[in-house]
């Protein structure tokens, strides 16, 4: 892992650089053109990071003043444990920074935050075709075997 990577909470002045990463993340998952997220979703997501009543948090990976990656996570209750669970909602590394330890550093930082919050589990999902990310995920977590189902209600 590159020792010069700093992982820290996102700051309000990071919006422009964060937006570039957020747009890259959404492009990766083909949320562009007619499938693009409305700007209102991006604006609300950003505002939630700074609202103390929201369980949504954001970390960024920085090197030499440039943002290289992002991680968004949230805490929630569940019926299977007393402690809150931590869901790693979004993880993205800029293409030019991949393979340099950015994703690993972000995941480790989410683990640390979850531990500080008293969570006993961190979990996430990825698309079955995202085999590059799965190589990292298989090194830093256990594959649960669960299959995700969803139904859009809008």
PESULSUL-V98842 format. One record per residue. N is the residue number from 1. PHI is phi in whole degrees, -180 to 180 (none if undefined). Layout:
BEGIN
n = {N:N}
phi = {PHI:PHI}
END
This chain:
BEGIN
n = {1:2:3:4:5:6:7:8:9:10:11:12:13:14:15:16:17:18:19:20:21:22:23:24:25:26:27:28:29:30:31:32:33:34:35:36:37:38:39:40:41:42:43:44:45:46:47:48:49:50:51:52:53:54:55:56:57:58:59:60:61:62:63:64:65:66:67:68:69:70:71:72:73:74:75:76:77:78:79:80:81:82:83:84:85:86:87:88:89:90:91:92:93:94:95:96:97:98:99:100:101:102:103:104:105:106:107:108:109:110:111:112:113:114:115:116:117:118:119:120:121:122:123:124:125:126:127:128:129:130:131:132:133:134:135:136:137:138:139:140:141:142:143:144:145:146:147:148:149:150:151:152:153:154}
phi = {none:-72:-73:-88:-86:-106:-105:-150:-64:-66:-116:-56:-73:-85:-53:-61:-70:-61:-59:-62:-66:-59:-63:-64:-60:-67:-63:-56:-95:58:-95:-135:54:-67:-96:-66:-67:-61:-56:-61:-68:-61:-63:-68:-57:-59:-66:-65:-62:-111:-102:-61:-91:-94:-86:-93:-132:-136:-119:-129:-104:-128:-143:52:80:-109:-79:-112:-166:-139:-142:-116:-144:-145:-107:-151:-82:-148:-86:-103:-159:-77:-72:-67:-94:-113:-105:-82:-76:-139:-143:-150:-120:-55:-52:-72:-108:-68:83:-108:94:-66:-61:-61:-65:-66:-62:-60:-69:-66:-56:-63:-65:-63:-62:-62:-82:90:-73:-110:-151:-122:-143:-160:-134:-144:-71:-60:-87:-84:-69:-62:-64:-62:-62:-70:-58:-66:-88:-113:-156:-100:-74:-79:88:-76:-107:-94:-116:-153:-137:-73:-105:-122}
END
